[in-house]
Amino acid sequence: MAKMLAWEVDRRGPVATGPLHAVHREVPEAGPGELLIRVTASAVCRTDLHVVEGDLPPHKSPVVPGHEVVGEVVSPAQRAGEKVGVAWLRYTDGTCVYCGRGAENLCPASRYTGWDADGGYAEYTVAPTDYVYRLPDGYPDEELAPLLCAGIIGYRALRRANLPPGGSLGIYGFGASAHLAAQVALAEGARVHVLTRAAAAQELARELGAASVGGARDQPPEPLDSAILFAPAGDLVPVAMAALDRGGTLAIAGIHLSDIPPLNYQRHLFQEREVRSVTANTRQDGRELLDFAARHRLRVTTTRYRLDAADRALADLAGDRVNGAAVLIP
């Protein structure tokens, strides 16, 4: 059997302790209803860090992380050579009450790439045919990969934030997902205020057209109609809530968040302010974001790593040393 390079985690712990290690595995085989895909680019997501470090309980061990995958179909033969994208959501039952009302991201039987099944930190991966995406033209594979989670989740978070037309949006944290959501909001006519600690991220926000840029705990120059928290820091929730205007909404985009300090009803919630979580995505979210990317050329900021340096890419993400999205290139 042919062998491939892959990275797997079988014990969870801080990334500095080396829980992610390189192995040579047999190339997987596609079963019924699946595609075997040769990976050409795989973006590195903070959710991968949560899987590796154990913030998310293990679902499969060992597991190959990675759920922002671009590649070419190898089999079945009738689809060979087709470029496709593999994202986080990879299975729902299609029969539960949540699937029935169009909220398949809440399906109790849902399964996920790089958590329940092996993902894209490898030279080949397998994905269910019904859950891969057609990709827009005009982007290199390195730029397409971050759209498949950072882009999709940022898009869903923006919709969950209930941003009114021409409204003001605060973005807390400005990494891979945030810099894409900001461009969607700007293209739709919003005023975007970016609040983040990293100097490089602040500069990127200015280049993309943010109305203002400040530190993560700074007060924006106007009350916010909506806000999105991308940083996995629960102590920023009261900060963002206090910046909301009457009727404003805060969407929390991460799958993992540190503990939230107590909220004061009068200061943070009264006058119909609300806070909402974001749980995975639906395939419709993915199709809408990729269609938007086809119609509006997004600037996708990436930092390239070779596949054999996946451990360094993840460590750089953990240390906030990545501008935009880290992408592994086999």
N, C-alpha and C positions, 0 to 999 in steps of 0.2 A: 504493500500500500504506500501511496505517496505521503510524504510528511510535510508539515507546515510549521512555521513559527507561530506561537501563540503565547499570550500572557494569561496566567490564571492566579486566582487567590483561593487558598483552601484554609487559611487561618486569618482571622480578622485582627487588625491592630493599627496603630498609627503608621502612616505611610513611611515615616523615617525608619521604622523597624523592618522594612522589607517584606510586607505581606504579599506583594505582587511579584511573581517570578516568572521568568521565561522558560518555556518547555517546547519540545518538538512533539507534536501530536500527529495522528493520522488525519488526513483531510476528511471532513465529515461527508456523509452521503445524504442527499435529499430524499425524504420519504414522500408518500402521497400528499399532494396539496402543498408541497414545499419547493423552494428554489435553492440550489447551491450557487453561492455568489462568491466571486473572487473580489476581495476587498481592495479598493483603490484609495480610499481615504476613510479615516475613522476619527471623529472629533472626541475630545476628552471633556467630560461633563462633571460638574460637582457631584452629581448623583453617583457617578462611578467612585468618587472619593468616599461617599457615604457607604457604598457597598463594601469597598475594600477595608475601611476602617471599622466597620461594624455598627455604624449609626443606624443602618437598616439591617434587620435581622436576616441571617443567611437563608436563602430559599433553595440554593443548589450549591454543592461543594464537591469538588472544586468548580469554579465558574470562571469563564472568560468575560470580563467586563466589556462595556462599549455598546452604545445604543444610538449612535449618530453615524450611520454607516452608508457609504456610497460604494457601489461595486458593479461588476458586470456579471450577468447570469451565465453560468457554466452549463447547468442542466435544470430542467429538461431541454432537449435539443431544439425544440421549436421556439424557445425564447433565448437561446444562446446569443451572447453579445449585447443584449439589451441592458441599458443602464438603469439601475433602480436604487431606491433609498430604503433603508431599514431604520425604524424608529423604536422608541421605548415600548409602546403598546404593541403586543404581538398576538394576543388572544382574548376574546370575550365569548361568553356562551351564546349570546344572541337571543336568549329566551327569558332572561330575568326582567323584572319590572323596570330596571334602570336602562337596559338595552332597548326595551320597548318604547321608552319615552325619549330616546335619543341621547341618553347620558351613559354611553357604554364605558366611559372612563371610571364610572362608579361600580361597574359590574363586580360582584364579590368573587367571581371565578376568573377575573382578569389575570393575565400573565405578562411578563415584561422581559425584554431583551437585555442581556447582561446581568440579570438578577435571577429569573426563573430558567433561563436558557442561555447558552453561550452566545456572546456578542462579537463585537468588531475589533477587539485587540488581537487580531489574528490575520493570517493571509487569506483565509476562507471562512465563510459563515453560512448558516442555513437559516432561512426565514419562511414563514407561512406566506403563500402566494397572495392571500386576501389582505395582508397587512403591509405589503411593500408599496412604495409610492413611485409614480412617474415623476421625473425631475424636470425643472425648467431648463431651457436652453440658455446659453450665454454666460454660464458660470463654470469655472474650473472645479474639478471634484473637491479640491481642498476647501473651496468656499461653499459648496453645496452641503458638505457634511454637517456644519453647525446649524444649518436651517432645520435639521431633522429632529432636534430637541430644543436647543437654545431658541431657535426661531419659532417653533410650534408652541412651546410653553410660554414664551414671551407674548406671542399673539393671543393665546388663551387668557393669560393674566391681564392683558390690556382689555379684552372684552369683559372679563369679570370685574374690572375696575369701574365699569359704567361711565366712561369718559364722555361727557356731552360734546356735541359739535363745537369746535372752536374753544374748547375748555383748557384748563390748566392741569398738567400732569406732573406729579413729582415722582422721580425714580431714585430709589435708595439702593446703592450698589450699582456698579456699571461694568459688568463683565460681558461674557459672550451673549447671554440672553437679553440683557438690558439694552445693549447697543443696537440690537436688531428691533426690539419692541419700540425703542425711541424713534427709529426711522419710520416705522409704520405710523406711529402717532403724528410725527411731523408731516408726513405725506398727507395725512387726513386733516391737517390744519390746526393741530394742538400747539399750545405753548408748553414746552418741556423744560422742567427744572431738574437738573441732575445733582444728587447729593451723595458724594462718595469720597473716600479718604485717599485713594491712590492718585498720585500726580499724573501718571500716564493716562489713566482713565478719565480724569478731569479734562486733559488736553483733547482726548478723542471726542468727548462730549461737545466741547467747543467747536471742533472741526465739523461735527455732524449737524450743528445748528441749534444746540440747546439755548434757550432764552437766558438761562443763568446756570452757573456751576458753583457748588460749594462743598463744604465738608459734610460728612454723613449726619452730623447733629446740628447743622446750621438751620436757621429759619429761612425758608424760601421767600422771595420778594413779594409774593402775593399768596392769598389763601388758595389751597389746592382743591379743585373739583374732584380729583382722583389721585391715587398714589399706588405705586407698586413697590413692594419690598422684595428685592432680589437677593440681598445679602442674607445669609442664614443666621441672623443675629436677632433673637427675640427682643432684646432690650431696645431695638429701634422701633418696635411697634408703637409704644406710647409717643415717641418722637414724631412719627409719621401721622398718627391719629390727631395729635395736637395741631398739626399743620393743615388739617383738612378744613375746608369751608363747611357751612351748613349743608347737610345732605350729601357730604362727600363719602367716597368709598375707598378703602384700602384693600388691595388684593395682595396676598402673600404667595409668592410664586414658587417657593422651594418645597421639596418633598420632606425636608428635615429642617427644623428650626430649634434653636436653643430656647430655653424657658422664657416666657413673656412675663415681665414684671406686672404687678397689679395695675389695672386701669382705673382711673377716676371717672365715675359716671358723668359728672358735670363737665369735666374738661375734655374727655376723650370720646364719649359716646352720645351725649345729649345732642338735641337738634338733628336727630336722624342720621348721625354719622354711623357707618358700619364697617366691619372688617370681614373679609371673605378669604377662604383658602382656595387654592388651586390644586386639583387632584388629577395628575396625568393629563391626558388629552383624548379627544375623540379623533377618529380618522377624518371626520369632516373638518376639524380644526386644521389638521395637516394639509388637506387639500386646499383649504382657503388660503393658508399662509403661502404655500408653494405657488398658487395661482397669483397671489399678490406679488410674489418675487418675480414671476414671469412678466408682470405688467409694470413693475417699478424696480429698476435696477438697485438692489440693496448693496451697500458697502459692507462686506463681510471681512472683518479684521481677524487675521489668523496668525498664529505662530506655529511654524512647521517643525515636527520632530520625526525622525525615523522610527519605524515600528520597534526596532530593537532598543529604543530609548524611552519606551512607554513609562517605565518607572520614574524616570527623570521628569517627564511631562506631568505626571500626576503630582510629584513632589513640588514642582514649580507652581501648579495650580493651588495646592494647599498653602504655599507660601506667598500667594498673591503676586507671583512674578510673571504671570502671563497677561499680555495685553490682547484683548479680544478672546478668541478661542484657540486652544491648543489642538492641533490636528496631527494624527499619526499617519505617515505615508509608508506603506510596505515597500 
